[in-house]
Amino acid sequence: MRIKVDAEKCEGHSRCYSLAPELVDVDDLGNAFELNDGEVPPELEDRARLIVDNCPEFAILITEE
C-alpha cells in the first residue's frame, strides 16, 4: 500500500500529520507530503486509511501496489 498527497489540493490543515506523523510530514506552510516515497508498512495501514478519511480536501489517496 502507498499513499499520495496531492499538493494542489492540500490546504495545510495538518490533520494527517497530527494523526500519522509516521506517514506524512508538513512543510513550513503546513502542507503535507508523504514520507518514504509514500510506502505504508503493514502495521500502519489503518493509520493510512484514517488520514484519508480525515482529510477535508480529499488530498490523500491510497494506491495498492
mmCIF file of the N, C-alpha and C atoms, coordinates in Angstrom:
data_MODEL
# 
_entry.id   MODEL 
# 
loop_
_atom_site.group_PDB 
_atom_site.id 
_atom_site.type_symbol 
_atom_site.label_atom_id 
_atom_site.label_alt_id 
_atom_site.label_comp_id 
_atom_site.label_asym_id 
_atom_site.label_entity_id 
_atom_site.label_seq_id 
_atom_site.pdbx_PDB_ins_code 
_atom_site.Cartn_x 
_atom_site.Cartn_y 
_atom_site.Cartn_z 
_atom_site.occupancy 
_atom_site.B_iso_or_equiv 
_atom_site.pdbx_formal_charge 
_atom_site.auth_seq_id 
_atom_site.auth_comp_id 
_atom_site.auth_asym_id 
_atom_site.auth_atom_id 
_atom_site.pdbx_PDB_model_num 
ATOM 1   N N  . MET A 1 1  ? 0.848   -1.176 0.000  1.00 0.00 ? 1  MET A N  1 
ATOM 2   C CA . MET A 1 1  ? 0.000   0.000  0.000  1.00 0.00 ? 1  MET A CA 1 
ATOM 3   C C  . MET A 1 1  ? 0.898   1.246  0.000  1.00 0.00 ? 1  MET A C  1 
ATOM 4   N N  . ARG A 1 2  ? 0.449   2.238  -0.739 1.00 0.00 ? 2  ARG A N  1 
ATOM 5   C CA . ARG A 1 2  ? 1.129   3.537  -0.769 1.00 0.00 ? 2  ARG A CA 1 
ATOM 6   C C  . ARG A 1 2  ? 0.097   4.645  -0.601 1.00 0.00 ? 2  ARG A C  1 
ATOM 7   N N  . ILE A 1 3  ? 0.581   5.782  -0.094 1.00 0.00 ? 3  ILE A N  1 
ATOM 8   C CA . ILE A 1 3  ? -0.264  6.976  -0.058 1.00 0.00 ? 3  ILE A CA 1 
ATOM 9   C C  . ILE A 1 3  ? 0.372   8.024  -0.953 1.00 0.00 ? 3  ILE A C  1 
ATOM 10  N N  . LYS A 1 4  ? -0.468  8.899  -1.448 1.00 0.00 ? 4  LYS A N  1 
ATOM 11  C CA . LYS A 1 4  ? -0.007  10.005 -2.280 1.00 0.00 ? 4  LYS A CA 1 
ATOM 12  C C  . LYS A 1 4  ? -0.767  11.253 -1.860 1.00 0.00 ? 4  LYS A C  1 
ATOM 13  N N  . VAL A 1 5  ? -0.018  12.310 -1.548 1.00 0.00 ? 5  VAL A N  1 
ATOM 14  C CA . VAL A 1 5  ? -0.629  13.586 -1.202 1.00 0.00 ? 5  VAL A CA 1 
ATOM 15  C C  . VAL A 1 5  ? -0.651  14.459 -2.451 1.00 0.00 ? 5  VAL A C  1 
ATOM 16  N N  . ASP A 1 6  ? -1.826  14.926 -2.819 1.00 0.00 ? 6  ASP A N  1 
ATOM 17  C CA . ASP A 1 6  ? -1.973  15.839 -3.951 1.00 0.00 ? 6  ASP A CA 1 
ATOM 18  C C  . ASP A 1 6  ? -1.690  17.253 -3.445 1.00 0.00 ? 6  ASP A C  1 
ATOM 19  N N  . ALA A 1 7  ? -0.507  17.754 -3.774 1.00 0.00 ? 7  ALA A N  1 
ATOM 20  C CA . ALA A 1 7  ? -0.059  19.061 -3.275 1.00 0.00 ? 7  ALA A CA 1 
ATOM 21  C C  . ALA A 1 7  ? -0.973  20.197 -3.709 1.00 0.00 ? 7  ALA A C  1 
ATOM 22  N N  . GLU A 1 8  ? -1.636  20.048 -4.835 1.00 0.00 ? 8  GLU A N  1 
ATOM 23  C CA . GLU A 1 8  ? -2.523  21.111 -5.313 1.00 0.00 ? 8  GLU A CA 1 
ATOM 24  C C  . GLU A 1 8  ? -3.829  21.169 -4.524 1.00 0.00 ? 8  GLU A C  1 
ATOM 25  N N  . LYS A 1 9  ? -4.237  20.061 -3.926 1.00 0.00 ? 9  LYS A N  1 
ATOM 26  C CA . LYS A 1 9  ? -5.458  20.036 -3.127 1.00 0.00 ? 9  LYS A CA 1 
ATOM 27  C C  . LYS A 1 9  ? -5.209  20.352 -1.654 1.00 0.00 ? 9  LYS A C  1 
ATOM 28  N N  . CYS A 1 10 ? -4.018  20.030 -1.171 1.00 0.00 ? 10 CYS A N  1 
ATOM 29  C CA . CYS A 1 10 ? -3.706  20.214 0.252  1.00 0.00 ? 10 CYS A CA 1 
ATOM 30  C C  . CYS A 1 10 ? -3.752  21.692 0.611  1.00 0.00 ? 10 CYS A C  1 
ATOM 31  N N  . GLU A 1 11 ? -4.479  21.988 1.696  1.00 0.00 ? 11 GLU A N  1 
ATOM 32  C CA . GLU A 1 11 ? -4.586  23.376 2.150  1.00 0.00 ? 11 GLU A CA 1 
ATOM 33  C C  . GLU A 1 11 ? -3.935  23.609 3.503  1.00 0.00 ? 11 GLU A C  1 
ATOM 34  N N  . GLY A 1 12 ? -3.173  22.631 3.966  1.00 0.00 ? 12 GLY A N  1 
ATOM 35  C CA . GLY A 1 12 ? -2.377  22.825 5.168  1.00 0.00 ? 12 GLY A CA 1 
ATOM 36  C C  . GLY A 1 12 ? -3.117  22.705 6.484  1.00 0.00 ? 12 GLY A C  1 
ATOM 37  N N  . HIS A 1 13 ? -4.182  21.924 6.534  1.00 0.00 ? 13 HIS A N  1 
ATOM 38  C CA . HIS A 1 13 ? -4.888  21.722 7.803  1.00 0.00 ? 13 HIS A CA 1 
ATOM 39  C C  . HIS A 1 13 ? -4.057  20.895 8.783  1.00 0.00 ? 13 HIS A C  1 
ATOM 40  N N  . SER A 1 14 ? -3.172  20.064 8.262  1.00 0.00 ? 14 SER A N  1 
ATOM 41  C CA . SER A 1 14 ? -2.242  19.220 9.045  1.00 0.00 ? 14 SER A CA 1 
ATOM 42  C C  . SER A 1 14 ? -2.929  18.156 9.888  1.00 0.00 ? 14 SER A C  1 
ATOM 43  N N  . ARG A 1 15 ? -4.154  17.818 9.572  1.00 0.00 ? 15 ARG A N  1 
ATOM 44  C CA . ARG A 1 15 ? -4.823  16.726 10.293 1.00 0.00 ? 15 ARG A CA 1 
ATOM 45  C C  . ARG A 1 15 ? -4.072  15.414 10.081 1.00 0.00 ? 15 ARG A C  1 
ATOM 46  N N  . CYS A 1 16 ? -3.614  15.189 8.869  1.00 0.00 ? 16 CYS A N  1 
ATOM 47  C CA . CYS A 1 16 ? -2.905  13.943 8.570  1.00 0.00 ? 16 CYS A CA 1 
ATOM 48  C C  . CYS A 1 16 ? -1.636  13.825 9.411  1.00 0.00 ? 16 CYS A C  1 
ATOM 49  N N  . TYR A 1 17 ? -0.937  14.924 9.548  1.00 0.00 ? 17 TYR A N  1 
ATOM 50  C CA . TYR A 1 17 ? 0.294   14.910 10.333 1.00 0.00 ? 17 TYR A CA 1 
ATOM 51  C C  . TYR A 1 17 ? -0.003  14.650 11.808 1.00 0.00 ? 17 TYR A C  1 
ATOM 52  N N  . SER A 1 18 ? -1.065  15.226 12.315 1.00 0.00 ? 18 SER A N  1 
ATOM 53  C CA . SER A 1 18 ? -1.388  15.006 13.725 1.00 0.00 ? 18 SER A CA 1 
ATOM 54  C C  . SER A 1 18 ? -1.840  13.569 13.978 1.00 0.00 ? 18 SER A C  1 
ATOM 55  N N  . LEU A 1 19 ? -2.423  12.917 12.971 1.00 0.00 ? 19 LEU A N  1 
ATOM 56  C CA . LEU A 1 19 ? -2.904  11.547 13.124 1.00 0.00 ? 19 LEU A CA 1 
ATOM 57  C C  . LEU A 1 19 ? -1.855  10.494 12.771 1.00 0.00 ? 19 LEU A C  1 
ATOM 58  N N  . ALA A 1 20 ? -0.941  10.821 11.872 1.00 0.00 ? 20 ALA A N  1 
ATOM 59  C CA . ALA A 1 20 ? 0.031   9.813  11.416 1.00 0.00 ? 20 ALA A CA 1 
ATOM 60  C C  . ALA A 1 20 ? 1.360   10.453 11.015 1.00 0.00 ? 20 ALA A C  1 
ATOM 61  N N  . PRO A 1 21 ? 2.102   10.982 11.997 1.00 0.00 ? 21 PRO A N  1 
ATOM 62  C CA . PRO A 1 21 ? 3.394   11.590 11.663 1.00 0.00 ? 21 PRO A CA 1 
ATOM 63  C C  . PRO A 1 21 ? 4.417   10.589 11.140 1.00 0.00 ? 21 PRO A C  1 
ATOM 64  N N  . GLU A 1 22 ? 4.113   9.301  11.268 1.00 0.00 ? 22 GLU A N  1 
ATOM 65  C CA . GLU A 1 22 ? 4.996   8.270  10.714 1.00 0.00 ? 22 GLU A CA 1 
ATOM 66  C C  . GLU A 1 22 ? 4.857   8.169  9.199  1.00 0.00 ? 22 GLU A C  1 
ATOM 67  N N  . LEU A 1 23 ? 3.745   8.701  8.665  1.00 0.00 ? 23 LEU A N  1 
ATOM 68  C CA . LEU A 1 23 ? 3.461   8.564  7.235  1.00 0.00 ? 23 LEU A CA 1 
ATOM 69  C C  . LEU A 1 23 ? 3.616   9.861  6.453  1.00 0.00 ? 23 LEU A C  1 
ATOM 70  N N  . VAL A 1 24 ? 3.366   10.994 7.102  1.00 0.00 ? 24 VAL A N  1 
ATOM 71  C CA . VAL A 1 24 ? 3.444   12.286 6.416  1.00 0.00 ? 24 VAL A CA 1 
ATOM 72  C C  . VAL A 1 24 ? 4.187   13.299 7.279  1.00 0.00 ? 24 VAL A C  1 
ATOM 73  N N  . ASP A 1 25 ? 4.714   14.292 6.606  1.00 0.00 ? 25 ASP A N  1 
ATOM 74  C CA . ASP A 1 25 ? 5.308   15.438 7.288  1.00 0.00 ? 25 ASP A CA 1 
ATOM 75  C C  . ASP A 1 25 ? 4.706   16.678 6.646  1.00 0.00 ? 25 ASP A C  1 
ATOM 76  N N  . VAL A 1 26 ? 4.968   17.832 7.213  1.00 0.00 ? 26 VAL A N  1 
ATOM 77  C CA . VAL A 1 26 ? 4.446   19.078 6.662  1.00 0.00 ? 26 VAL A CA 1 
ATOM 78  C C  . VAL A 1 26 ? 5.582   20.069 6.457  1.00 0.00 ? 26 VAL A C  1 
ATOM 79  N N  . ASP A 1 27 ? 5.409   20.933 5.461  1.00 0.00 ? 27 ASP A N  1 
ATOM 80  C CA . ASP A 1 27 ? 6.404   21.965 5.206  1.00 0.00 ? 27 ASP A CA 1 
ATOM 81  C C  . ASP A 1 27 ? 6.132   23.180 6.093  1.00 0.00 ? 27 ASP A C  1 
ATOM 82  N N  . ASP A 1 28 ? 6.851   24.250 5.866  1.00 0.00 ? 28 ASP A N  1 
ATOM 83  C CA . ASP A 1 28 ? 6.719   25.450 6.697  1.00 0.00 ? 28 ASP A CA 1 
ATOM 84  C C  . ASP A 1 28 ? 5.333   26.092 6.618  1.00 0.00 ? 28 ASP A C  1 
ATOM 85  N N  . LEU A 1 29 ? 4.593   25.801 5.567  1.00 0.00 ? 29 LEU A N  1 
ATOM 86  C CA . LEU A 1 29 ? 3.245   26.350 5.406  1.00 0.00 ? 29 LEU A CA 1 
ATOM 87  C C  . LEU A 1 29 ? 2.160   25.390 5.884  1.00 0.00 ? 29 LEU A C  1 
ATOM 88  N N  . GLY A 1 30 ? 2.573   24.222 6.368  1.00 0.00 ? 30 GLY A N  1 
ATOM 89  C CA . GLY A 1 30 ? 1.615   23.230 6.843  1.00 0.00 ? 30 GLY A CA 1 
ATOM 90  C C  . GLY A 1 30 ? 1.142   22.260 5.791  1.00 0.00 ? 30 GLY A C  1 
ATOM 91  N N  . ASN A 1 31 ? 1.657   22.390 4.570  1.00 0.00 ? 31 ASN A N  1 
ATOM 92  C CA . ASN A 1 31 ? 1.243   21.482 3.502  1.00 0.00 ? 31 ASN A CA 1 
ATOM 93  C C  . ASN A 1 31 ? 1.936   20.133 3.657  1.00 0.00 ? 31 ASN A C  1 
ATOM 94  N N  . ALA A 1 32 ? 1.155   19.078 3.523  1.00 0.00 ? 32 ALA A N  1 
ATOM 95  C CA . ALA A 1 32 ? 1.651   17.729 3.765  1.00 0.00 ? 32 ALA A CA 1 
ATOM 96  C C  . ALA A 1 32 ? 2.388   17.150 2.563  1.00 0.00 ? 32 ALA A C  1 
ATOM 97  N N  . PHE A 1 33 ? 3.279   16.227 2.870  1.00 0.00 ? 33 PHE A N  1 
ATOM 98  C CA . PHE A 1 33 ? 3.926   15.407 1.851  1.00 0.00 ? 33 PHE A CA 1 
ATOM 99  C C  . PHE A 1 33 ? 4.210   14.045 2.467  1.00 0.00 ? 33 PHE A C  1 
ATOM 100 N N  . GLU A 1 34 ? 4.176   13.021 1.627  1.00 0.00 ? 34 GLU A N  1 
ATOM 101 C CA . GLU A 1 34 ? 4.342   11.672 2.116  1.00 0.00 ? 34 GLU A CA 1 
ATOM 102 C C  . GLU A 1 34 ? 5.818   11.379 2.421  1.00 0.00 ? 34 GLU A C  1 
ATOM 103 N N  . LEU A 1 35 ? 6.032   10.534 3.410  1.00 0.00 ? 35 LEU A N  1 
ATOM 104 C CA . LEU A 1 35 ? 7.368   10.086 3.770  1.00 0.00 ? 35 LEU A CA 1 
ATOM 105 C C  . LEU A 1 35 ? 7.633   8.724  3.121  1.00 0.00 ? 35 LEU A C  1 
ATOM 106 N N  . ASN A 1 36 ? 8.894   8.360  2.992  1.00 0.00 ? 36 ASN A N  1 
ATOM 107 C CA . ASN A 1 36 ? 9.296   7.034  2.480  1.00 0.00 ? 36 ASN A CA 1 
ATOM 108 C C  . ASN A 1 36 ? 8.666   6.706  1.130  1.00 0.00 ? 36 ASN A C  1 
ATOM 109 N N  . ASP A 1 37 ? 8.630   7.691  0.238  1.00 0.00 ? 37 ASP A N  1 
ATOM 110 C CA . ASP A 1 37 ? 8.029   7.523  -1.089 1.00 0.00 ? 37 ASP A CA 1 
ATOM 111 C C  . ASP A 1 37 ? 6.578   7.064  -1.012 1.00 0.00 ? 37 ASP A C  1 
ATOM 112 N N  . GLY A 1 38 ? 5.916   7.353  0.108  1.00 0.00 ? 38 GLY A N  1 
ATOM 113 C CA . GLY A 1 38 ? 4.512   7.004  0.253  1.00 0.00 ? 38 GLY A CA 1 
ATOM 114 C C  . GLY A 1 38 ? 4.256   5.565  0.673  1.00 0.00 ? 38 GLY A C  1 
ATOM 115 N N  . GLU A 1 39 ? 5.300   4.777  0.815  1.00 0.00 ? 39 GLU A N  1 
ATOM 116 C CA . GLU A 1 39 ? 5.112   3.370  1.183  1.00 0.00 ? 39 GLU A CA 1 
ATOM 117 C C  . GLU A 1 39 ? 4.603   3.265  2.616  1.00 0.00 ? 39 GLU A C  1 
ATOM 118 N N  . VAL A 1 40 ? 3.544   2.472  2.787  1.00 0.00 ? 40 VAL A N  1 
ATOM 119 C CA . VAL A 1 40 ? 2.916   2.300  4.102  1.00 0.00 ? 40 VAL A CA 1 
ATOM 120 C C  . VAL A 1 40 ? 3.241   0.899  4.624  1.00 0.00 ? 40 VAL A C  1 
ATOM 121 N N  . PRO A 1 41 ? 3.932   0.816  5.746  1.00 0.00 ? 41 PRO A N  1 
ATOM 122 C CA . PRO A 1 41 ? 4.182   -0.507 6.339  1.00 0.00 ? 41 PRO A CA 1 
ATOM 123 C C  . PRO A 1 41 ? 2.854   -1.153 6.747  1.00 0.00 ? 41 PRO A C  1 
ATOM 124 N N  . PRO A 1 42 ? 2.786   -2.469 6.701  1.00 0.00 ? 42 PRO A N  1 
ATOM 125 C CA . PRO A 1 42 ? 1.521   -3.159 7.029  1.00 0.00 ? 42 PRO A CA 1 
ATOM 126 C C  . PRO A 1 42 ? 0.930   -2.750 8.377  1.00 0.00 ? 42 PRO A C  1 
ATOM 127 N N  . GLU A 1 43 ? 1.758   -2.490 9.369  1.00 0.00 ? 43 GLU A N  1 
ATOM 128 C CA . GLU A 1 43 ? 1.247   -2.140 10.688 1.00 0.00 ? 43 GLU A CA 1 
ATOM 129 C C  . GLU A 1 43 ? 0.652   -0.725 10.747 1.00 0.00 ? 43 GLU A C  1 
ATOM 130 N N  . LEU A 1 44 ? 0.849   0.076  9.683  1.00 0.00 ? 44 LEU A N  1 
ATOM 131 C CA . LEU A 1 44 ? 0.306   1.437  9.650  1.00 0.00 ? 44 LEU A CA 1 
ATOM 132 C C  . LEU A 1 44 ? -0.813  1.617  8.620  1.00 0.00 ? 44 LEU A C  1 
ATOM 133 N N  . GLU A 1 45 ? -1.287  0.523  8.050  1.00 0.00 ? 45 GLU A N  1 
ATOM 134 C CA . GLU A 1 45 ? -2.337  0.629  7.035  1.00 0.00 ? 45 GLU A CA 1 
ATOM 135 C C  . GLU A 1 45 ? -3.623  1.252  7.591  1.00 0.00 ? 45 GLU A C  1 
ATOM 136 N N  . ASP A 1 46 ? -3.962  0.932  8.834  1.00 0.00 ? 46 ASP A N  1 
ATOM 137 C CA . ASP A 1 46 ? -5.160  1.538  9.440  1.00 0.00 ? 46 ASP A CA 1 
ATOM 138 C C  . ASP A 1 46 ? -4.983  3.045  9.599  1.00 0.00 ? 46 ASP A C  1 
ATOM 139 N N  . ARG A 1 47 ? -3.778  3.469  9.945  1.00 0.00 ? 47 ARG A N  1 
ATOM 140 C CA . ARG A 1 47 ? -3.491  4.912  10.062 1.00 0.00 ? 47 ARG A CA 1 
ATOM 141 C C  . ARG A 1 47 ? -3.606  5.591  8.706  1.00 0.00 ? 47 ARG A C  1 
ATOM 142 N N  . ALA A 1 48 ? -3.144  4.927  7.662  1.00 0.00 ? 48 ALA A N  1 
ATOM 143 C CA . ALA A 1 48 ? -3.240  5.492  6.314  1.00 0.00 ? 48 ALA A CA 1 
ATOM 144 C C  . ALA A 1 48 ? -4.701  5.718  5.945  1.00 0.00 ? 48 ALA A C  1 
ATOM 145 N N  . ARG A 1 49 ? -5.540  4.741  6.228  1.00 0.00 ? 49 ARG A N  1 
ATOM 146 C CA . ARG A 1 49 ? -6.975  4.891  5.940  1.00 0.00 ? 49 ARG A CA 1 
ATOM 147 C C  . ARG A 1 49 ? -7.588  6.016  6.782  1.00 0.00 ? 49 ARG A C  1 
ATOM 148 N N  . LEU A 1 50 ? -7.126  6.140  8.011  1.00 0.00 ? 50 LEU A N  1 
ATOM 149 C CA . LEU A 1 50 ? -7.625  7.189  8.898  1.00 0.00 ? 50 LEU A CA 1 
ATOM 150 C C  . LEU A 1 50 ? -7.311  8.577  8.353  1.00 0.00 ? 50 LEU A C  1 
ATOM 151 N N  . ILE A 1 51 ? -6.101  8.789  7.863  1.00 0.00 ? 51 ILE A N  1 
ATOM 152 C CA . ILE A 1 51 ? -5.770  10.123 7.357  1.00 0.00 ? 51 ILE A CA 1 
ATOM 153 C C  . ILE A 1 51 ? -6.481  10.419 6.045  1.00 0.00 ? 51 ILE A C  1 
ATOM 154 N N  . VAL A 1 52 ? -6.720  9.401  5.235  1.00 0.00 ? 52 VAL A N  1 
ATOM 155 C CA . VAL A 1 52 ? -7.502  9.611  4.010  1.00 0.00 ? 52 VAL A CA 1 
ATOM 156 C C  . VAL A 1 52 ? -8.916  10.053 4.377  1.00 0.00 ? 52 VAL A C  1 
ATOM 157 N N  . ASP A 1 53 ? -9.506  9.371  5.338  1.00 0.00 ? 53 ASP A N  1 
ATOM 158 C CA . ASP A 1 53 ? -10.881 9.682  5.757  1.00 0.00 ? 53 ASP A CA 1 
ATOM 159 C C  . ASP A 1 53 ? -11.000 11.039 6.444  1.00 0.00 ? 53 ASP A C  1 
ATOM 160 N N  . ASN A 1 54 ? -9.917  11.539 7.028  1.00 0.00 ? 54 ASN A N  1 
ATOM 161 C CA . ASN A 1 54 ? -9.969  12.785 7.791  1.00 0.00 ? 54 ASN A CA 1 
ATOM 162 C C  . ASN A 1 54 ? -9.461  14.003 7.041  1.00 0.00 ? 54 ASN A C  1 
ATOM 163 N N  . CYS A 1 55 ? -9.051  13.845 5.808  1.00 0.00 ? 55 CYS A N  1 
ATOM 164 C CA . CYS A 1 55 ? -8.573  14.986 5.033  1.00 0.00 ? 55 CYS A CA 1 
ATOM 165 C C  . CYS A 1 55 ? -9.772  15.760 4.480  1.00 0.00 ? 55 CYS A C  1 
ATOM 166 N N  . PRO A 1 56 ? -9.966  17.014 4.922  1.00 0.00 ? 56 PRO A N  1 
ATOM 167 C CA . PRO A 1 56 ? -11.125 17.775 4.463  1.00 0.00 ? 56 PRO A CA 1 
ATOM 168 C C  . PRO A 1 56 ? -11.058 18.154 2.983  1.00 0.00 ? 56 PRO A C  1 
ATOM 169 N N  . GLU A 1 57 ? -9.886  18.103 2.408  1.00 0.00 ? 57 GLU A N  1 
ATOM 170 C CA . GLU A 1 57 ? -9.718  18.467 0.995  1.00 0.00 ? 57 GLU A CA 1 
ATOM 171 C C  . GLU A 1 57 ? -9.638  17.251 0.077  1.00 0.00 ? 57 GLU A C  1 
ATOM 172 N N  . PHE A 1 58 ? -9.721  16.048 0.644  1.00 0.00 ? 58 PHE A N  1 
ATOM 173 C CA . PHE A 1 58 ? -9.582  14.805 -0.130 1.00 0.00 ? 58 PHE A CA 1 
ATOM 174 C C  . PHE A 1 58 ? -8.271  14.797 -0.922 1.00 0.00 ? 58 PHE A C  1 
ATOM 175 N N  . ALA A 1 59 ? -7.208  15.235 -0.253 1.00 0.00 ? 59 ALA A N  1 
ATOM 176 C CA . ALA A 1 59 ? -5.902  15.395 -0.919 1.00 0.00 ? 59 ALA A CA 1 
ATOM 177 C C  . ALA A 1 59 ? -5.010  14.167 -0.782 1.00 0.00 ? 59 ALA A C  1 
ATOM 178 N N  . ILE A 1 60 ? -5.446  13.157 -0.058 1.00 0.00 ? 60 ILE A N  1 
ATOM 179 C CA . ILE A 1 60 ? -4.623  11.964 0.144  1.00 0.00 ? 60 ILE A CA 1 
ATOM 180 C C  . ILE A 1 60 ? -5.318  10.771 -0.489 1.00 0.00 ? 60 ILE A C  1 
ATOM 181 N N  . LEU A 1 61 ? -4.582  10.039 -1.281 1.00 0.00 ? 61 LEU A N  1 
ATOM 182 C CA . LEU A 1 61 ? -5.098  8.853  -1.946 1.00 0.00 ? 61 LEU A CA 1 
ATOM 183 C C  . LEU A 1 61 ? -4.289  7.642  -1.526 1.00 0.00 ? 61 LEU A C  1 
ATOM 184 N N  . ILE A 1 62 ? -4.946  6.488  -1.520 1.00 0.00 ? 62 ILE A N  1 
ATOM 185 C CA . ILE A 1 62 ? -4.264  5.214  -1.281 1.00 0.00 ? 62 ILE A CA 1 
ATOM 186 C C  . ILE A 1 62 ? -4.216  4.473  -2.599 1.00 0.00 ? 62 ILE A C  1 
ATOM 187 N N  . THR A 1 63 ? -3.045  3.927  -2.888 1.00 0.00 ? 63 THR A N  1 
ATOM 188 C CA . THR A 1 63 ? -2.892  3.048  -4.043 1.00 0.00 ? 63 THR A CA 1 
ATOM 189 C C  . THR A 1 63 ? -2.388  1.705  -3.539 1.00 0.00 ? 63 THR A C  1 
ATOM 190 N N  . GLU A 1 64 ? -2.887  0.664  -4.114 1.00 0.00 ? 64 GLU A N  1 
ATOM 191 C CA . GLU A 1 64 ? -2.444  -0.690 -3.755 1.00 0.00 ? 64 GLU A CA 1 
ATOM 192 C C  . GLU A 1 64 ? -1.368  -1.106 -4.756 1.00 0.00 ? 64 GLU A C  1 
ATOM 193 N N  . GLU A 1 65 ? -0.200  -1.370 -4.250 1.00 0.00 ? 65 GLU A N  1 
ATOM 194 C CA . GLU A 1 65 ? 0.897   -1.795 -5.140 1.00 0.00 ? 65 GLU A CA 1 
ATOM 195 C C  . GLU A 1 65 ? 1.556   -3.012 -4.599 1.00 0.00 ? 65 GLU A C  1 
# 
